Amino acid sequence: MDRVRTVCRRRHFSPRNEEAYVHWIRRFIFFHQKRHPDLMGSSEVELFLNYLARDRQVSASTQTIALNAIVFLYNDVLEKPLGLMTGLKRVQRQHRVPVVLTADEVKATFEVMSGTCQLMAQLLYGAGLRVSECIGLRVKDIDFGAKTLTVRDGKGGKDRTTLLPSQLIERLQKHLVMVAQLHSADIAKGGGYAAMPNALYRKYPAASRSIAWQFVFPSKVLRPWQNEFQLARWHMSDTTIQRAFKSALNLAGVRKHASVHTLRHSFATHLLSAGTDIRTIQLLLGHRSLQTTMIYTHVIQATKMVTSPFDRL
């Protein structure tokens, strides 16, 4: 498993991707009573993946992630590529329309929120961010003059630029003043560090204590980084905003099966309804394929105001 993690980090996999691969490789090994993968091959992989589909009844995407993890193990870690798996039973993929909130539902939800969580939710909707992208924002990623946000190392390891809503500028500036005050207090205590990706800390050792590299939504606690004496303030946990948003949905009386990620779906759908072209929405969302963005055209078609024939009777 140490070799798996080493190869993941050498290839700059995201932490979530690495954890997913480690999880499914461990599941595969434990399924076969802890036999070493070197002693197994395509038939054992087929048995495991078919078990997931038949007995565990996992979704198509879950089975695909497990397959990708095991193929990665054999191709990149063990350097022992698998042969053809003719007996593999793939789960049929179901195409579902994403849940979208109306503009009134979004507004009602924001009205029952407050503080930092409200600002984060408004930014998620106003810029079309993923939760991980929002909590990972640094001070340097905000350009108030150009009214843009730069998302670094998003899904697929890509950077992109998206919108900064004009109505959030003043509030975000006041929030950053509090972040700067917190940072100054941390420096006075001998801390003030912010964790930096990859080996950037060794290249720019002073940058981690600069305000530019601090997280826009910092954690409330300091944690050791690099060594036990170097205290850093990481970003807020994603569960904080997820729980706050779920609670707000209940208070606002929104009965849809929504999550905080629904704000990103709503961002795209509302832009499309307003006449924004699909290619621009693709760039703002950071989708690699236009086909991924095209799902929102189905949402528009499904919610388009069409008169029922019953109303003409």
N, C-alpha and C positions, 0 to 999 in steps of 0.2 A: 504493500500500500504506500510505502514511502517512495517507491519508484514511480507509482502512478501520480502522486502529488508533485514530484520533481518534474515529470514530463509536462503535466498541466501548467505549471508555473513557467517552464521554459517556453511554452507556446502561448503564454500570456492569456490563459483562460480566465474568465471572471471568477470571483470567489463562489458565486452560486453555481456556475457550471462545474467547477471543480468538486464542490460538495455533492452535486447530483451524480457525477460520474463515480466518485468514491462510494456513494451509497449503493448504486446499482451493481457495482463490481463486488462489493461485500455481500450483497444479497445473492448474487450468482454463486459465489464461493460457498456461502453457508447453505445454499440450496443443495449443493453437491457434497455435503458433510465435510466441508473444509478441505477438499482436494485442491492441490495446487493447479492453477490454470494451465501450466505447462503440460500437465498430464491429461488435459481435456482438449476437446476440439469442437467441430461444428455440431455434432450430434448432441453434445451436452448443452450447447448454447440453444439449440432448437428446443430441447426438453424444457429449459428454464423459461424461454420466451412463450412457448405454448402453454406452460403452466400459468403464467401471468394472464394470458388471454382467456384460458378455459376456466381455471379455478378461482383466480383472483378477480377476473372480469374487469381488468384495467381498461382505460381509454386508449385510443389509437396513439395519442401523443405520448402517453406514459410508456407504452410498449416501445415506441420509437426511441425515446430517450434511453431506455434500458439497452436496446439494440446498439445504439450509437456508443454507449459507454463500453460495452463488451467488445465491439469492433475496435474501438480506440485502444483497449487493453491489449488485444492481440496484434494489431498493426503497429502501434507506436511505442508500446511499453515492452512487450515480449518479442516484438519483431518476428512474429509467427502468424502471418495472415491466415484467416479462416477460409475454408473452401466454400463451395456452393451449399446453401441450406435449402434444399428442395422441399423439405418437410415443414418449413416454417409457416405457421398460420398467422397471417397479419390481421389485426383488428381493423374492421372497416371504419374509416374516418367519417364522423358525422359533422356536417357543416351547419353550425348554429349561428343565428343572428345575434350579435352582442346586445346586451341590455343597455339602453340609453335613457338618460333622464331628460325631461323637457326643461326648457329654460326656467319655467316657474318652479319646478322641483329643485333645480340647482340653486336658485335664489333662496327658496324657503329653507333649504338645508344649510346654506351659508349663514343665514340669519340666526340660527340657533347655535352656531359655533362661536368661539371667541379665542382670543390670544393667538399664540403661534400656530396652533393646529388649524385655525380658521385661515390664516395667511398661507399656510402650506396648501390647503385644499383649494383656495382661490388660485394659487400659482399652478397647481396641477391642472385645473380646468382652463385657466387663461393661457397656458403655454403648451398644453398637451403633453405633459411630462409623465413618465413612469414614476412610481414611488421611489425606486432606487435612484433615479436621476435627480429627483427633488432633494432627497436627503444628502446626496453627494455633491450638491452645488457648493462651490467655493466663492469667496467674495470677488475674486478676480474674474469669475465667469459672468458677472452682471455688467452690462454696458447700458447705463442710464441714458446716455446721449443718443445712442442708436436704437434704444428700446428693444434690446435683444438679450437673450440668454444663450450661453454656449454650453452645450451638454458634452462633457468629456467622457470618453470611453463608455458610451452607451451600449445597448444590446448589440452584440456582434463586434464589439470593440471599436465602434465608429464614433466620430465626433460630428456634431451638427449644431446649427444655429436655429433658434426658434424665437417666438414672439415674447416680449415683455409687455403685459397689458399696461396702458397708460395710467389707469385708475389705481394700480398697485404701486406705482413708483414712489409716491410720498410715504406710504406706509412701510414699504420695503427699506427706504432710506432711514427711517426712524428705527426700524428693527436692527439695521446694521450698526447704528450708533450704539445700541445696547450690546451687540456682539463685540464691538471694539472696546467698550468699557470692560466687559468680561475678560477679553484677551489681555488688556492692560493689567487687570488684577491677577491673572494667571502668571504673567511675566514677573510681577512683583513677588510672587511666591516661589519663583524659580522654575515655573513651567512655561506655558505659552506655546507649546509645540502643537503642530497639527500633523497627523500621519500623512506621508507622501507616497505615491504609488511607485512600484518597482524600485530602482536604485537612484531615484532623483535626489534623495536625501544626501547621498555620498557626493553627488555632483554639485549640489547647491545646499550645503549644510546650514546656511543662515536663513534659507527661504522658509523652512518649516515654522519659524517663529515670527514671520511677517504676517501682517493682517490680511494680505492678499490671498494667502493659502489657507486661512481659517474657513471652517465650514459655515455656511449661511445659517444652518439650523444645528447648532452645536449641542452635544450631550450635556446633561446637568452634572456629570461626574468626570473626574480626571482619571486616566488609566495609564499604567506604565507603557512606554513605547521605546524600542531599541534596548533599553536597560531599565532597571528598577528605579533609577534616580531621574529618568527623563519622563516627566509626566505630560501626556498629550490629551487634548480634548477632541474626541471623535465626534461623528455626527449623531444626531438623534436616531433612536431606534424606529424602524418602519412600523412596528406594532403600535406605537403611540398614535400616529395619525390614522392608522386603520381602525383602531378601537374608537377614537374620537369621531370618525366619520360614520361608523356603524351606529353609534349612539345618536348622532345628529339626524340620521335618516329616520330613526324611530320617533324622535321628538318632533320632526317635521311632518310626520304622518305619511312618508313615502313608503309604499308597500311593495315596491319592486325588489327583486333579488339582486341588489346592487352592492358593489364594493367601492373602495376608493379608486380603483382602476377604471370604474365606470365613468369617472370624470374625464379621462383621456378619450374614451369612446364618444362621450358627449361633445367634447371639443371638436373632434373630427366631423361628427354628424351635423352639428350646428354650423360649422364652416361650409360644409357641402350644401346645406339647405339655403345658406345666404348667397350661394353662387360662386364660391371659391372653386377654382379648377382642381381636379383630382391630383394632378402632378404636384401642385404647390402643397397640398395636404400631405402627400407622400414625403416630401422633403421635410416638412415641419415635424412629422411623426418619426422620421428616420427609418422608414420601411425600406428594406432592400429591394423588394419586388412590388410593382404596382398592383399585382393581383391581391396582395395582402390588404392594400388600402381600398380596393374595390368592394370589400365587404360592406363598407358604409353606404355604397349606392343601394345595396339590398335593404339596408335599414331605412333609407329614404323612401324606397318603393313600398316597403311594408307599412310605413306610417303615413304615406301620402293620403290626403283627404280625397277619398273616392266615395261618391254617394251610393249607398246600398240600394239595390232594386226594390227592397222592401219599403224604402222611404218614398218611392214613386207610386205606390199603390193608392 
